[in-house]
């Protein structure tokens, strides 16, 4: 994991140049900060999932898994849209337009943020159920593929190529293999539904991102006031659209009932 997530700067410095590393570090700082905040929820439920794997049936665990997977999608999907729409403007306000990366590079940075976050439920349940042996070589293979592709694509396409290599390495390894093992070896369900669900969710996210980006793109100038205005539009519109789309989904209904029960319990106390 360390090799996979911390070799980009070395490769960028070697292949492209140290100046580019400095420009990218601004984006990296923002993405890592958001990632740390987004993962707070998942680190807090690790112990609960562990107890669940011991005390509850496989079918009930599977239902909880789908809810956790949905929450991961909602959190990282929301953060990804906001990062794509707002991150470039934030960099320009803080450091200047010359420190702003191309939009296509920003897209692949956001994809690399979203991909591991969207499968957080798999990692949590894998750890809780002790399925370490089945995954022992997975990240090593991902890292090797990433290094090879980063050199090849980095020389040809620069910064975009290095980040694309990371996305491709994840896509052809743990993005499909991890849920496959979890579904096949533990839940005893077909992974087909998982794949279809995630493709559908990703398509919805892309549509929402296009709509939000189009509306925020109507601003032709940039200032602190305009940035805050775009932030409010981005946050409110993204949340509203996600809630409207998934309001009647089974996972959202479960969450609503759970939140309602917690609030009622607190009111009684």
C-alpha positions in Angstrom: 0.0 0.0 0.0 2.8 2.4 0.8 4.6 1.5 -2.5 1.3 2.1 -4.4 0.3 5.4 -2.8 3.7 7.1 -2.4 5.7 6.4 -5.5 4.0 9.0 -7.7 6.1 11.9 -6.5 9.3 10.0 -7.2 8.2 9.0 -10.7 6.9 12.5 -11.5 10.2 14.0 -10.3 12.3 11.5 -12.3 10.2 11.5 -15.5 8.8 15.1 -15.7 10.6 17.3 -13.2 10.7 18.5 -9.6 8.7 21.7 -10.4 5.7 19.6 -11.4 6.0 17.7 -8.1 5.7 21.1 -6.3 2.6 22.0 -8.3 1.0 18.6 -7.8 1.7 18.7 -4.0 -0.9 21.4 -3.6 -3.5 19.1 -5.1 -2.2 16.1 -3.1 -2.5 18.0 0.2 -6.2 18.8 -0.5 -7.0 15.3 -1.7 -5.3 13.6 1.3 -7.1 16.0 3.7 -10.5 15.2 2.3 -9.6 11.4 2.2 -8.7 11.5 5.9 -12.0 13.2 6.8 -14.0 10.9 4.6 -12.5 7.8 6.1 -13.3 8.8 9.7 -16.7 7.1 9.4 -15.2 3.8 8.3 -12.5 3.7 10.9 -15.2 4.1 13.6 -17.2 1.1 12.5 -14.4 -1.5 12.3 -15.1 -2.9 15.7 -18.8 -3.1 15.1 -18.3 -5.0 11.9 -16.0 -7.4 13.7 -18.7 -8.1 16.3 -21.2 -8.5 13.5 -19.1 -11.1 11.8 -19.1 -13.2 15.0 -22.7 -12.8 16.3 -24.9 -12.4 13.2 -25.9 -14.6 10.2 -24.2 -14.3 6.8 -27.3 -12.9 5.3 -27.7 -10.1 7.8 -24.0 -9.3 7.4 -24.5 -9.1 3.7 -27.4 -6.6 4.2 -25.2 -4.5 6.4 -22.3 -4.8 3.9 -24.6 -3.3 1.2 -25.5 -0.4 3.4 -21.8 0.3 4.2 -21.0 0.0 0.5 -23.8 2.5 -0.2 -22.5 4.9 2.4 -19.0 4.7 1.0 -20.4 5.5 -2.5 -22.4 8.5 -1.1 -19.5 10.0 0.9 -16.7 9.5 -1.7 -19.0 10.3 -4.6 -20.0 13.6 -3.0 -16.4 14.5 -2.2 -15.3 13.6 -5.7 -17.7 15.9 -7.4 -16.8 18.8 -5.0 -13.1 18.2 -5.6 -13.4 18.2 -9.3 -15.6 21.3 -9.5 -13.9 23.4 -6.8 -10.3 22.2 -6.4 -8.8 24.1 -9.4 -10.5 27.3 -8.3 -9.2 26.9 -4.8 -5.6 26.4 -6.0 -5.9 29.5 -8.3 -7.2 31.7 -5.4 -4.5 30.5 -3.0 -1.5 30.3 -5.3 -2.3 31.7 -8.7 -3.5 30.5 -12.1 0.0 29.3 -13.0 -0.3 26.6 -10.3 -3.5 25.2 -11.7 -3.3 21.9 -13.5 -5.2 21.0 -16.6 -8.8 19.8 -16.2 -8.0 16.3 -17.6 -5.3 15.8 -15.0 -7.7 17.0 -12.3 -10.2 14.4 -13.4 -7.7 11.5 -13.1 -6.6 12.8 -9.7 -10.2 12.7 -8.5 -10.7 9.2 -10.0 -7.7 7.9 -8.1 -9.3 9.4 -4.9 -12.7 7.9 -5.7 -11.7 4.4 -6.7 -10.2 3.1 -3.4 -12.8 5.0 -1.4 -15.7 3.6 -3.2 -14.7 0.0 -2.3 -14.0 0.8 1.4 -16.7 -1.7 2.5 -14.7 -4.5 1.0 -11.6 -3.6 3.0 -13.6 -3.3 6.2 -15.3 -6.6 5.9 -12.1 -8.3 4.7 -10.3 -7.2 7.8 -13.3 -8.0 10.1 -13.6 -11.5 8.7 -9.8 -12.2 8.7 -9.5 -12.8 4.9 -5.9 -11.7 4.7 -4.4 -14.8 3.0 -6.6 -14.4 -0.1 -5.4 -10.8 -0.6 -1.7 -11.1 0.4 -0.2 -10.6 -3.1 -2.9 -8.3 -4.5 -1.4 -4.9 -3.7 2.0 -6.1 -4.6 0.8 -7.0 -8.1 -1.0 -3.7 -8.3 2.2 -1.9 -7.3 4.3 -3.7 -9.9 1.7 -2.9 -12.7 1.5 0.7 -11.5 5.3 1.2 -11.6 5.7 -0.3 -15.1 2.7 1.6 -16.6 3.8 4.8 -14.8 7.2 4.7 -16.6 5.6 3.9 -20.0 2.7 6.3 -19.8 4.6 9.0 -17.9 7.3 9.3 -20.6 4.6 9.5 -23.3 1.8 11.5 -21.6 3.5 13.2 -18.7 1.6 13.9 -15.5 -1.6 12.5 -16.9 0.1 9.3 -17.8 1.5 8.7 -14.3 -1.9 9.1 -12.7 -3.6 7.1 -15.4 -1.2 4.2 -14.6 -2.3 4.2 -11.0 -6.0 4.2 -12.0 -5.5 1.4 -14.5 -3.5 -0.7 -12.0 -6.3 -0.4 -9.4 -9.0 -1.1 -12.0 -7.4 -4.4 -13.3 -6.6 -5.7 -9.8 -8.3 -4.9 -6.5 -11.3 -3.0 -7.9 -12.7 -6.3 -9.1 -10.7 -9.0 -7.4 -11.4 -7.9 -3.8 -15.2 -7.9 -4.1 -15.0 -11.1 -6.1 -13.2 -12.9 -3.2 -15.5 -11.4 -0.6 -18.7 -12.4 -2.5 -17.5 -15.8 -3.5 -15.7 -17.0 -0.4 -17.6 -15.3 2.4 -21.1 -14.1 1.3 -21.6 -16.9 -1.2 -23.4 -14.5 -3.6 -22.7 -13.7 -7.3 -20.5 -10.7 -7.8 -22.6 -9.8 -10.9 -25.0 -7.7 -8.9 -22.2 -5.8 -7.3 -20.6 -4.9 -10.7 -23.9 -3.8 -12.2 -24.8 -1.7 -9.2 -21.4 0.1 -9.2 -21.5 0.7 -12.9 -24.9 2.2 -12.5 -23.8 4.3 -9.5 -20.7 5.6 -11.3 -22.8 6.6 -14.3 -25.1 8.6 -12.0 -22.2 10.3 -10.4 -20.8 11.3 -13.9 -24.2 12.8 -14.8 -24.4 14.7 -11.6 -20.9 16.0 -12.0 -21.6 17.2 -15.5 -24.7 19.1 -14.3 -23.0 20.7 -11.3 -19.9 21.6 -13.4 -22.1 23.1 -16.1 -24.0 25.3 -13.6 -20.8 26.4 -11.7 -19.1 27.0 -15.0 -21.5 29.8 -15.8 -19.3 32.0 -13.6 -16.9 33.7 -16.0 -14.7 35.2 -13.4 -13.1 34.1 -10.1 -13.0 35.7 -6.7 -13.3 34.6 -3.1 -17.0 35.6 -3.1 -17.6 33.7 -6.3 -15.7 30.7 -5.0 -17.9 30.5 -1.9 -21.0 30.9 -4.1 -19.8 28.0 -6.3 -19.1 26.0 -3.2 -22.6 26.5 -1.9 -24.1 25.6 -5.2 -21.9 22.5 -5.6 -22.6 21.2 -2.1 -26.3 21.8 -2.0 -27.0 20.6 -5.6 -24.9 17.5 -5.3 -26.5 16.4 -2.0 -30.0 17.2 -3.2 -29.6 15.2 -6.4 -28.0 12.2 -4.6 -30.8 12.2 -2.0 -33.5 12.6 -4.7 -32.2 9.7 -6.7 -31.6 7.3 -3.8 -34.4 8.3 -1.5 -36.4 5.1 -2.1 -33.5 2.7 -2.3 -33.3 -0.1 0.2 -30.0 1.1 1.7 -31.3 4.7 2.1 -34.5 3.5 3.7 -32.4 1.4 6.1 -30.3 4.4 7.0 -33.4 6.6 7.5 -35.0 4.1 9.9 -31.7 3.7 11.8 -31.2 7.4 12.2 -34.8 7.9 13.3 -34.5 5.1 15.9 -31.3 6.7 17.3 -32.9 10.1 17.5 -36.0 8.7 19.2 -33.8 6.9 21.7 -31.9 10.1 22.5 -35.1 12.0 23.0 -36.3 9.4 25.5 -33.0 9.7 27.5 
